[in-house]
Amino acid sequence: KGALGFQHPVRLYLPKSKSQKFLNNIGEKVLASFPVQATIHFYNDDADSEEDEE
């Protein structure tokens, strides 16, 4: 493990249903305060498919 116990590459996983809110509001702040280099990966979640059905 590397810095602060993280194993590289570091990936932050977030649901796609929250992606727009995250990127508009806090995404940059989270990555800036994260102690190591990381990338954000969005995954499909149930909330996303429920919106499509309505």
PDBQT receptor file of N, H, CA, C and O in Angstrom, charges set to zero:
ATOM      1  N   LYS A   1       0.841  -1.196   0.000  1.00  0.00    +0.000 N 
ATOM      2  CA  LYS A   1       0.000   0.000   0.000  1.00  0.00    +0.000 C 
ATOM      3  C   LYS A   1       0.874   1.242   0.000  1.00  0.00    +0.000 C 
ATOM      4  O   LYS A   1       1.992   1.245   0.514  1.00  0.00    +0.000 OA
ATOM      5  N   GLY A   2       0.332   2.290  -0.588  1.00  0.00    +0.000 N 
ATOM      6  H   GLY A   2      -0.577   2.288  -1.005  1.00  0.00    +0.000 HD
ATOM      7  CA  GLY A   2       1.095   3.524  -0.726  1.00  0.00    +0.000 C 
ATOM      8  C   GLY A   2       0.796   4.519   0.367  1.00  0.00    +0.000 C 
ATOM      9  O   GLY A   2       0.601   4.160   1.528  1.00  0.00    +0.000 OA
ATOM     10  N   ALA A   3       0.763   5.776  -0.025  1.00  0.00    +0.000 N 
ATOM     11  H   ALA A   3       0.922   6.068  -0.968  1.00  0.00    +0.000 HD
ATOM     12  CA  ALA A   3       0.551   6.888   0.908  1.00  0.00    +0.000 C 
ATOM     13  C   ALA A   3      -0.743   6.725   1.685  1.00  0.00    +0.000 C 
ATOM     14  O   ALA A   3      -1.801   6.464   1.112  1.00  0.00    +0.000 OA
ATOM     15  N   LEU A   4      -0.644   6.882   2.975  1.00  0.00    +0.000 N 
ATOM     16  H   LEU A   4       0.215   7.095   3.441  1.00  0.00    +0.000 HD
ATOM     17  CA  LEU A   4      -1.800   6.851   3.877  1.00  0.00    +0.000 C 
ATOM     18  C   LEU A   4      -2.604   5.560   3.789  1.00  0.00    +0.000 C 
ATOM     19  O   LEU A   4      -3.792   5.552   4.109  1.00  0.00    +0.000 OA
ATOM     20  N   GLY A   5      -1.972   4.467   3.359  1.00  0.00    +0.000 N 
ATOM     21  H   GLY A   5      -1.006   4.473   3.099  1.00  0.00    +0.000 HD
ATOM     22  CA  GLY A   5      -2.637   3.180   3.317  1.00  0.00    +0.000 C 
ATOM     23  C   GLY A   5      -3.492   2.928   2.092  1.00  0.00    +0.000 C 
ATOM     24  O   GLY A   5      -4.208   1.927   2.046  1.00  0.00    +0.000 OA
ATOM     25  N   PHE A   6      -3.440   3.804   1.094  1.00  0.00    +0.000 N 
ATOM     26  H   PHE A   6      -2.859   4.616   1.132  1.00  0.00    +0.000 HD
ATOM     27  CA  PHE A   6      -4.211   3.613  -0.132  1.00  0.00    +0.000 C 
ATOM     28  C   PHE A   6      -3.408   2.785  -1.120  1.00  0.00    +0.000 C 
ATOM     29  O   PHE A   6      -2.190   2.931  -1.218  1.00  0.00    +0.000 OA
ATOM     30  N   GLN A   7      -4.094   1.913  -1.853  1.00  0.00    +0.000 N 
ATOM     31  H   GLN A   7      -5.084   1.794  -1.773  1.00  0.00    +0.000 HD
ATOM     32  CA  GLN A   7      -3.450   1.125  -2.894  1.00  0.00    +0.000 C 
ATOM     33  C   GLN A   7      -3.766   1.763  -4.237  1.00  0.00    +0.000 C 
ATOM     34  O   GLN A   7      -4.933   1.996  -4.551  1.00  0.00    +0.000 OA
ATOM     35  N   HIS A   8      -2.752   2.045  -5.024  1.00  0.00    +0.000 N 
ATOM     36  H   HIS A   8      -1.804   1.855  -4.769  1.00  0.00    +0.000 HD
ATOM     37  CA  HIS A   8      -2.945   2.730  -6.312  1.00  0.00    +0.000 C 
ATOM     38  C   HIS A   8      -3.265   1.734  -7.405  1.00  0.00    +0.000 C 
ATOM     39  O   HIS A   8      -2.775   0.607  -7.334  1.00  0.00    +0.000 OA
ATOM     40  N   PRO A   9      -4.055   2.072  -8.411  1.00  0.00    +0.000 N 
ATOM     41  CA  PRO A   9      -4.707   3.376  -8.585  1.00  0.00    +0.000 C 
ATOM     42  C   PRO A   9      -5.914   3.509  -7.662  1.00  0.00    +0.000 C 
ATOM     43  O   PRO A   9      -6.619   2.533  -7.406  1.00  0.00    +0.000 OA
ATOM     44  N   VAL A  10      -6.146   4.710  -7.170  1.00  0.00    +0.000 N 
ATOM     45  H   VAL A  10      -5.573   5.503  -7.378  1.00  0.00    +0.000 HD
ATOM     46  CA  VAL A  10      -7.272   4.985  -6.281  1.00  0.00    +0.000 C 
ATOM     47  C   VAL A  10      -8.451   5.413  -7.139  1.00  0.00    +0.000 C 
ATOM     48  O   VAL A  10      -8.335   6.318  -7.966  1.00  0.00    +0.000 OA
ATOM     49  N   ARG A  11      -9.585   4.756  -6.937  1.00  0.00    +0.000 N 
ATOM     50  H   ARG A  11      -9.680   4.021  -6.266  1.00  0.00    +0.000 HD
ATOM     51  CA  ARG A  11     -10.801   5.085  -7.675  1.00  0.00    +0.000 C 
ATOM     52  C   ARG A  11     -11.917   5.375  -6.682  1.00  0.00    +0.000 C 
ATOM     53  O   ARG A  11     -12.129   4.625  -5.730  1.00  0.00    +0.000 OA
ATOM     54  N   LEU A  12     -12.619   6.462  -6.915  1.00  0.00    +0.000 N 
ATOM     55  H   LEU A  12     -12.447   7.072  -7.688  1.00  0.00    +0.000 HD
ATOM     56  CA  LEU A  12     -13.790   6.800  -6.115  1.00  0.00    +0.000 C 
ATOM     57  C   LEU A  12     -15.011   6.438  -6.941  1.00  0.00    +0.000 C 
ATOM     58  O   LEU A  12     -15.184   6.962  -8.041  1.00  0.00    +0.000 OA
ATOM     59  N   TYR A  13     -15.866   5.550  -6.435  1.00  0.00    +0.000 N 
ATOM     60  H   TYR A  13     -15.726   5.124  -5.541  1.00  0.00    +0.000 HD
ATOM     61  CA  TYR A  13     -17.044   5.110  -7.169  1.00  0.00    +0.000 C 
ATOM     62  C   TYR A  13     -18.275   5.836  -6.659  1.00  0.00    +0.000 C 
ATOM     63  O   TYR A  13     -18.526   5.883  -5.455  1.00  0.00    +0.000 OA
ATOM     64  N   LEU A  14     -19.041   6.402  -7.583  1.00  0.00    +0.000 N 
ATOM     65  H   LEU A  14     -18.837   6.363  -8.561  1.00  0.00    +0.000 HD
ATOM     66  CA  LEU A  14     -20.257   7.136  -7.252  1.00  0.00    +0.000 C 
ATOM     67  C   LEU A  14     -21.378   6.698  -8.178  1.00  0.00    +0.000 C 
ATOM     68  O   LEU A  14     -21.117   6.358  -9.332  1.00  0.00    +0.000 OA
ATOM     69  N   PRO A  15     -22.630   6.698  -7.703  1.00  0.00    +0.000 N 
ATOM     70  CA  PRO A  15     -23.750   6.327  -8.568  1.00  0.00    +0.000 C 
ATOM     71  C   PRO A  15     -24.004   7.385  -9.635  1.00  0.00    +0.000 C 
ATOM     72  O   PRO A  15     -23.862   8.581  -9.380  1.00  0.00    +0.000 OA
ATOM     73  N   LYS A  16     -24.386   6.933 -10.846  1.00  0.00    +0.000 N 
ATOM     74  H   LYS A  16     -24.502   5.961 -11.053  1.00  0.00    +0.000 HD
ATOM     75  CA  LYS A  16     -24.665   7.869 -11.940  1.00  0.00    +0.000 C 
ATOM     76  C   LYS A  16     -25.796   8.825 -11.601  1.00  0.00    +0.000 C 
ATOM     77  O   LYS A  16     -25.806   9.960 -12.078  1.00  0.00    +0.000 OA
ATOM     78  N   SER A  17     -26.754   8.387 -10.784  1.00  0.00    +0.000 N 
ATOM     79  H   SER A  17     -26.746   7.465 -10.396  1.00  0.00    +0.000 HD
ATOM     80  CA  SER A  17     -27.883   9.251 -10.431  1.00  0.00    +0.000 C 
ATOM     81  C   SER A  17     -27.436  10.486  -9.656  1.00  0.00    +0.000 C 
ATOM     82  O   SER A  17     -28.155  11.485  -9.618  1.00  0.00    +0.000 OA
ATOM     83  N   LYS A  18     -26.267  10.431  -9.042  1.00  0.00    +0.000 N 
ATOM     84  H   LYS A  18     -25.683   9.620  -9.073  1.00  0.00    +0.000 HD
ATOM     85  CA  LYS A  18     -25.750  11.562  -8.267  1.00  0.00    +0.000 C 
ATOM     86  C   LYS A  18     -24.664  12.334  -9.015  1.00  0.00    +0.000 C 
ATOM     87  O   LYS A  18     -24.141  13.314  -8.486  1.00  0.00    +0.000 OA
ATOM     88  N   SER A  19     -24.314  11.918 -10.226  1.00  0.00    +0.000 N 
ATOM     89  H   SER A  19     -24.739  11.121 -10.656  1.00  0.00    +0.000 HD
ATOM     90  CA  SER A  19     -23.154  12.483 -10.913  1.00  0.00    +0.000 C 
ATOM     91  C   SER A  19     -23.281  13.977 -11.179  1.00  0.00    +0.000 C 
ATOM     92  O   SER A  19     -22.335  14.722 -10.920  1.00  0.00    +0.000 OA
ATOM     93  N   GLN A  20     -24.414  14.435 -11.686  1.00  0.00    +0.000 N 
ATOM     94  H   GLN A  20     -25.182  13.830 -11.897  1.00  0.00    +0.000 HD
ATOM     95  CA  GLN A  20     -24.551  15.856 -12.004  1.00  0.00    +0.000 C 
ATOM     96  C   GLN A  20     -24.481  16.711 -10.745  1.00  0.00    +0.000 C 
ATOM     97  O   GLN A  20     -23.805  17.739 -10.723  1.00  0.00    +0.000 OA
ATOM     98  N   LYS A  21     -25.182  16.283  -9.701  1.00  0.00    +0.000 N 
ATOM     99  H   LYS A  21     -25.731  15.448  -9.719  1.00  0.00    +0.000 HD
ATOM    100  CA  LYS A  21     -25.160  17.023  -8.435  1.00  0.00    +0.000 C 
ATOM    101  C   LYS A  21     -23.743  17.056  -7.863  1.00  0.00    +0.000 C 
ATOM    102  O   LYS A  21     -23.276  18.094  -7.394  1.00  0.00    +0.000 OA
ATOM    103  N   PHE A  22     -23.077  15.923  -7.907  1.00  0.00    +0.000 N 
ATOM    104  H   PHE A  22     -23.457  15.080  -8.287  1.00  0.00    +0.000 HD
ATOM    105  CA  PHE A  22     -21.719  15.842  -7.367  1.00  0.00    +0.000 C 
ATOM    106  C   PHE A  22     -20.772  16.763  -8.123  1.00  0.00    +0.000 C 
ATOM    107  O   PHE A  22     -20.030  17.532  -7.512  1.00  0.00    +0.000 OA
ATOM    108  N   LEU A  23     -20.795  16.686  -9.446  1.00  0.00    +0.000 N 
ATOM    109  H   LEU A  23     -21.398  16.061  -9.942  1.00  0.00    +0.000 HD
ATOM    110  CA  LEU A  23     -19.862  17.480 -10.247  1.00  0.00    +0.000 C 
ATOM    111  C   LEU A  23     -20.139  18.971 -10.123  1.00  0.00    +0.000 C 
ATOM    112  O   LEU A  23     -19.206  19.774 -10.125  1.00  0.00    +0.000 OA
ATOM    113  N   ASN A  24     -21.404  19.350 -10.016  1.00  0.00    +0.000 N 
ATOM    114  H   ASN A  24     -22.162  18.698 -10.015  1.00  0.00    +0.000 HD
ATOM    115  CA  ASN A  24     -21.747  20.767  -9.914  1.00  0.00    +0.000 C 
ATOM    116  C   ASN A  24     -21.443  21.351  -8.542  1.00  0.00    +0.000 C 
ATOM    117  O   ASN A  24     -21.118  22.533  -8.434  1.00  0.00    +0.000 OA
ATOM    118  N   ASN A  25     -21.543  20.550  -7.503  1.00  0.00    +0.000 N 
ATOM    119  H   ASN A  25     -21.808  19.590  -7.590  1.00  0.00    +0.000 HD
ATOM    120  CA  ASN A  25     -21.456  21.088  -6.148  1.00  0.00    +0.000 C 
ATOM    121  C   ASN A  25     -20.144  20.823  -5.423  1.00  0.00    +0.000 C 
ATOM    122  O   ASN A  25     -19.504  21.756  -4.938  1.00  0.00    +0.000 OA
ATOM    123  N   ILE A  26     -19.743  19.570  -5.347  1.00  0.00    +0.000 N 
ATOM    124  H   ILE A  26     -20.263  18.812  -5.742  1.00  0.00    +0.000 HD
ATOM    125  CA  ILE A  26     -18.633  19.258  -4.443  1.00  0.00    +0.000 C 
ATOM    126  C   ILE A  26     -17.493  18.469  -5.062  1.00  0.00    +0.000 C 
ATOM    127  O   ILE A  26     -16.484  18.235  -4.397  1.00  0.00    +0.000 OA
ATOM    128  N   GLY A  27     -17.620  18.058  -6.294  1.00  0.00    +0.000 N 
ATOM    129  H   GLY A  27     -18.440  18.247  -6.835  1.00  0.00    +0.000 HD
ATOM    130  CA  GLY A  27     -16.612  17.192  -6.908  1.00  0.00    +0.000 C 
ATOM    131  C   GLY A  27     -15.202  17.733  -6.837  1.00  0.00    +0.000 C 
ATOM    132  O   GLY A  27     -14.284  17.026  -6.421  1.00  0.00    +0.000 OA
ATOM    133  N   GLU A  28     -15.023  18.970  -7.235  1.00  0.00    +0.000 N 
ATOM    134  H   GLU A  28     -15.769  19.543  -7.572  1.00  0.00    +0.000 HD
ATOM    135  CA  GLU A  28     -13.685  19.561  -7.245  1.00  0.00    +0.000 C 
ATOM    136  C   GLU A  28     -13.117  19.666  -5.831  1.00  0.00    +0.000 C 
ATOM    137  O   GLU A  28     -11.930  19.423  -5.614  1.00  0.00    +0.000 OA
ATOM    138  N   LYS A  29     -13.966  20.027  -4.876  1.00  0.00    +0.000 N 
ATOM    139  H   LYS A  29     -14.930  20.224  -5.052  1.00  0.00    +0.000 HD
ATOM    140  CA  LYS A  29     -13.504  20.151  -3.488  1.00  0.00    +0.000 C 
ATOM    141  C   LYS A  29     -13.072  18.802  -2.921  1.00  0.00    +0.000 C 
ATOM    142  O   LYS A  29     -12.070  18.711  -2.212  1.00  0.00    +0.000 OA
ATOM    143  N   VAL A  30     -13.840  17.748  -3.241  1.00  0.00    +0.000 N 
ATOM    144  H   VAL A  30     -14.653  17.821  -3.817  1.00  0.00    +0.000 HD
ATOM    145  CA  VAL A  30     -13.498  16.417  -2.735  1.00  0.00    +0.000 C 
ATOM    146  C   VAL A  30     -12.154  15.976  -3.288  1.00  0.00    +0.000 C 
ATOM    147  O   VAL A  30     -11.286  15.524  -2.541  1.00  0.00    +0.000 OA
ATOM    148  N   LEU A  31     -11.983  16.108  -4.594  1.00  0.00    +0.000 N 
ATOM    149  H   LEU A  31     -12.688  16.475  -5.201  1.00  0.00    +0.000 HD
ATOM    150  CA  LEU A  31     -10.720  15.673  -5.189  1.00  0.00    +0.000 C 
ATOM    151  C   LEU A  31      -9.547  16.514  -4.709  1.00  0.00    +0.000 C 
ATOM    152  O   LEU A  31      -8.448  15.994  -4.516  1.00  0.00    +0.000 OA
ATOM    153  N   ALA A  32      -9.770  17.807  -4.515  1.00  0.00    +0.000 N 
ATOM    154  H   ALA A  32     -10.663  18.230  -4.672  1.00  0.00    +0.000 HD
ATOM    155  CA  ALA A  32      -8.696  18.685  -4.047  1.00  0.00    +0.000 C 
ATOM    156  C   ALA A  32      -8.263  18.331  -2.625  1.00  0.00    +0.000 C 
ATOM    157  O   ALA A  32      -7.088  18.472  -2.283  1.00  0.00    +0.000 OA
ATOM    158  N   SER A  33      -9.197  17.876  -1.798  1.00  0.00    +0.000 N 
ATOM    159  H   SER A  33     -10.151  17.762  -2.076  1.00  0.00    +0.000 HD
ATOM    160  CA  SER A  33      -8.867  17.564  -0.411  1.00  0.00    +0.000 C 
ATOM    161  C   SER A  33      -8.465  16.105  -0.210  1.00  0.00    +0.000 C 
ATOM    162  O   SER A  33      -8.022  15.731   0.877  1.00  0.00    +0.000 OA
ATOM    163  N   PHE A  34      -8.615  15.275  -1.247  1.00  0.00    +0.000 N 
ATOM    164  H   PHE A  34      -8.975  15.579  -2.129  1.00  0.00    +0.000 HD
ATOM    165  CA  PHE A  34      -8.249  13.864  -1.134  1.00  0.00    +0.000 C 
ATOM    166  C   PHE A  34      -6.729  13.770  -1.035  1.00  0.00    +0.000 C 
ATOM    167  O   PHE A  34      -6.030  14.434  -1.802  1.00  0.00    +0.000 OA
ATOM    168  N   PRO A  35      -6.196  12.964  -0.113  1.00  0.00    +0.000 N 
ATOM    169  CA  PRO A  35      -4.752  12.969   0.160  1.00  0.00    +0.000 C 
ATOM    170  C   PRO A  35      -3.874  12.349  -0.927  1.00  0.00    +0.000 C 
ATOM    171  O   PRO A  35      -2.654  12.511  -0.891  1.00  0.00    +0.000 OA
ATOM    172  N   VAL A  36      -4.461  11.652  -1.882  1.00  0.00    +0.000 N 
ATOM    173  H   VAL A  36      -5.452  11.520  -1.911  1.00  0.00    +0.000 HD
ATOM    174  CA  VAL A  36      -3.691  11.047  -2.976  1.00  0.00    +0.000 C 
ATOM    175  C   VAL A  36      -4.409  11.305  -4.289  1.00  0.00    +0.000 C 
ATOM    176  O   VAL A  36      -5.573  11.705  -4.298  1.00  0.00    +0.000 OA
ATOM    177  N   GLN A  37      -3.710  11.076  -5.409  1.00  0.00    +0.000 N 
ATOM    178  H   GLN A  37      -2.764  10.751  -5.402  1.00  0.00    +0.000 HD
ATOM    179  CA  GLN A  37      -4.345  11.239  -6.708  1.00  0.00    +0.000 C 
ATOM    180  C   GLN A  37      -5.416  10.170  -6.868  1.00  0.00    +0.000 C 
ATOM    181  O   GLN A  37      -5.185   9.000  -6.566  1.00  0.00    +0.000 OA
ATOM    182  N   ALA A  38      -6.594  10.580  -7.348  1.00  0.00    +0.000 N 
ATOM    183  H   ALA A  38      -6.781  11.531  -7.593  1.00  0.00    +0.000 HD
ATOM    184  CA  ALA A  38      -7.699   9.644  -7.513  1.00  0.00    +0.000 C 
ATOM    185  C   ALA A  38      -8.505  10.005  -8.747  1.00  0.00    +0.000 C 
ATOM    186  O   ALA A  38      -8.470  11.142  -9.217  1.00  0.00    +0.000 OA
ATOM    187  N   THR A  39      -9.233   9.025  -9.265  1.00  0.00    +0.000 N 
ATOM    188  H   THR A  39      -9.262   8.101  -8.883  1.00  0.00    +0.000 HD
ATOM    189  CA  THR A  39     -10.150   9.275 -10.371  1.00  0.00    +0.000 C 
ATOM    190  C   THR A  39     -11.551   8.890  -9.938  1.00  0.00    +0.000 C 
ATOM    191  O   THR A  39     -11.731   8.017  -9.089  1.00  0.00    +0.000 OA
ATOM    192  N   ILE A  40     -12.540   9.544 -10.524  1.00  0.00    +0.000 N 
ATOM    193  H   ILE A  40     -12.394  10.254 -11.213  1.00  0.00    +0.000 HD
ATOM    194  CA  ILE A  40     -13.938   9.274 -10.201  1.00  0.00    +0.000 C 
ATOM    195  C   ILE A  40     -14.516   8.362 -11.271  1.00  0.00    +0.000 C 
ATOM    196  O   ILE A  40     -14.360   8.612 -12.466  1.00  0.00    +0.000 OA
ATOM    197  N   HIS A  41     -15.184   7.304 -10.833  1.00  0.00    +0.000 N 
ATOM    198  H   HIS A  41     -15.311   7.101  -9.862  1.00  0.00    +0.000 HD
ATOM    199  CA  HIS A  41     -15.861   6.382 -11.735  1.00  0.00    +0.000 C 
ATOM    200  C   HIS A  41     -17.329   6.351 -11.338  1.00  0.00    +0.000 C 
ATOM    201  O   HIS A  41     -17.660   6.173 -10.166  1.00  0.00    +0.000 OA
ATOM    202  N   PHE A  42     -18.207   6.527 -12.321  1.00  0.00    +0.000 N 
ATOM    203  H   PHE A  42     -17.938   6.672 -13.273  1.00  0.00    +0.000 HD
ATOM    204  CA  PHE A  42     -19.642   6.476 -12.061  1.00  0.00    +0.000 C 
ATOM    205  C   PHE A  42     -20.180   5.113 -12.472  1.00  0.00    +0.000 C 
ATOM    206  O   PHE A  42     -19.805   4.575 -13.514  1.00  0.00    +0.000 OA
ATOM    207  N   TYR A  43     -21.064   4.559 -11.645  1.00  0.00    +0.000 N 
ATOM    208  H   TYR A  43     -21.369   4.996 -10.799  1.00  0.00    +0.000 HD
ATOM    209  CA  TYR A  43     -21.661   3.261 -11.937  1.00  0.00    +0.000 C 
ATOM    210  C   TYR A  43     -23.174   3.407 -12.026  1.00  0.00    +0.000 C 
ATOM    211  O   TYR A  43     -23.758   4.328 -11.453  1.00  0.00    +0.000 OA
ATOM    212  N   ASN A  44     -23.807   2.472 -12.762  1.00  0.00    +0.000 N 
ATOM    213  H   ASN A  44     -23.333   1.725 -13.226  1.00  0.00    +0.000 HD
ATOM    214  CA  ASN A  44     -25.266   2.465 -12.855  1.00  0.00    +0.000 C 
ATOM    215  C   ASN A  44     -25.835   2.034 -11.516  1.00  0.00    +0.000 C 
ATOM    216  O   ASN A  44     -25.347   1.098 -10.881  1.00  0.00    +0.000 OA
ATOM    217  N   ASP A  45     -26.881   2.740 -11.101  1.00  0.00    +0.000 N 
ATOM    218  H   ASP A  45     -27.277   3.500 -11.616  1.00  0.00    +0.000 HD
ATOM    219  CA  ASP A  45     -27.531   2.378  -9.845  1.00  0.00    +0.000 C 
ATOM    220  C   ASP A  45     -29.035   2.295 -10.069  1.00  0.00    +0.000 C 
ATOM    221  O   ASP A  45     -29.531   2.687 -11.126  1.00  0.00    +0.000 OA
ATOM    222  N   ASP A  46     -29.754   1.790  -9.087  1.00  0.00    +0.000 N 
ATOM    223  H   ASP A  46     -29.351   1.471  -8.229  1.00  0.00    +0.000 HD
ATOM    224  CA  ASP A  46     -31.201   1.593  -9.208  1.00  0.00    +0.000 C 
ATOM    225  C   ASP A  46     -31.951   2.893  -9.411  1.00  0.00    +0.000 C 
ATOM    226  O   ASP A  46     -32.939   2.911 -10.144  1.00  0.00    +0.000 OA
ATOM    227  N   ALA A  47     -31.524   3.970  -8.798  1.00  0.00    +0.000 N 
ATOM    228  H   ALA A  47     -30.721   3.954  -8.202  1.00  0.00    +0.000 HD
ATOM    229  CA  ALA A  47     -32.216   5.253  -8.918  1.00  0.00    +0.000 C 
ATOM    230  C   ALA A  47     -32.234   5.717 -10.368  1.00  0.00    +0.000 C 
ATOM    231  O   ALA A  47     -33.195   6.356 -10.798  1.00  0.00    +0.000 OA
ATOM    232  N   ASP A  48     -31.195   5.408 -11.123  1.00  0.00    +0.000 N 
ATOM    233  H   ASP A  48     -30.415   4.889 -10.774  1.00  0.00    +0.000 HD
ATOM    234  CA  ASP A  48     -31.107   5.798 -12.524  1.00  0.00    +0.000 C 
ATOM    235  C   ASP A  48     -32.154   5.059 -13.349  1.00  0.00    +0.000 C 
ATOM    236  O   ASP A  48     -32.796   5.668 -14.205  1.00  0.00    +0.000 OA
ATOM    237  N   SER A  49     -32.340   3.762 -13.113  1.00  0.00    +0.000 N 
ATOM    238  H   SER A  49     -31.818   3.268 -12.418  1.00  0.00    +0.000 HD
ATOM    239  CA  SER A  49     -33.299   2.984 -13.883  1.00  0.00    +0.000 C 
ATOM    240  C   SER A  49     -34.734   3.318 -13.500  1.00  0.00    +0.000 C 
ATOM    241  O   SER A  49     -35.629   3.230 -14.341  1.00  0.00    +0.000 OA
ATOM    242  N   GLU A  50     -34.971   3.701 -12.242  1.00  0.00    +0.000 N 
ATOM    243  H   GLU A  50     -34.244   3.772 -11.559  1.00  0.00    +0.000 HD
ATOM    244  CA  GLU A  50     -36.317   4.088 -11.826  1.00  0.00    +0.000 C 
ATOM    245  C   GLU A  50     -36.765   5.351 -12.541  1.00  0.00    +0.000 C 
ATOM    246  O   GLU A  50     -37.936   5.475 -12.899  1.00  0.00    +0.000 OA
ATOM    247  N   GLU A  51     -35.851   6.292 -12.755  1.00  0.00    +0.000 N 
ATOM    248  H   GLU A  51     -34.900   6.192 -12.464  1.00  0.00    +0.000 HD
ATOM    249  CA  GLU A  51     -36.192   7.523 -13.449  1.00  0.00    +0.000 C 
ATOM    250  C   GLU A  51     -36.577   7.246 -14.890  1.00  0.00    +0.000 C 
ATOM    251  O   GLU A  51     -37.453   7.920 -15.431  1.00  0.00    +0.000 OA
ATOM    252  N   ASP A  52     -35.934   6.257 -15.533  1.00  0.00    +0.000 N 
ATOM    253  H   ASP A  52     -35.222   5.709 -15.093  1.00  0.00    +0.000 HD
ATOM    254  CA  ASP A  52     -36.228   5.930 -16.917  1.00  0.00    +0.000 C 
ATOM    255  C   ASP A  52     -37.619   5.332 -17.071  1.00  0.00    +0.000 C 
ATOM    256  O   ASP A  52     -38.254   5.512 -18.109  1.00  0.00    +0.000 OA
ATOM    257  N   GLU A  53     -38.100   4.625 -16.058  1.00  0.00    +0.000 N 
ATOM    258  H   GLU A  53     -37.583   4.478 -15.215  1.00  0.00    +0.000 HD
ATOM    259  CA  GLU A  53     -39.394   3.967 -16.135  1.00  0.00    +0.000 C 
ATOM    260  C   GLU A  53     -40.551   4.932 -16.014  1.00  0.00    +0.000 C 
ATOM    261  O   GLU A  53     -41.642   4.630 -16.498  1.00  0.00    +0.000 OA
ATOM    262  N   GLU A  54     -40.361   6.083 -15.389  1.00  0.00    +0.000 N 
ATOM    263  H   GLU A  54     -39.475   6.329 -14.995  1.00  0.00    +0.000 HD
ATOM    264  CA  GLU A  54     -41.452   7.037 -15.167  1.00  0.00    +0.000 C 
ATOM    265  C   GLU A  54     -41.798   7.801 -16.417  1.00  0.00    +0.000 C 
ATOM    266  O   GLU A  54     -42.696   8.643 -16.396  1.00  0.00    +0.000 OA
TER     267      GLU A  54
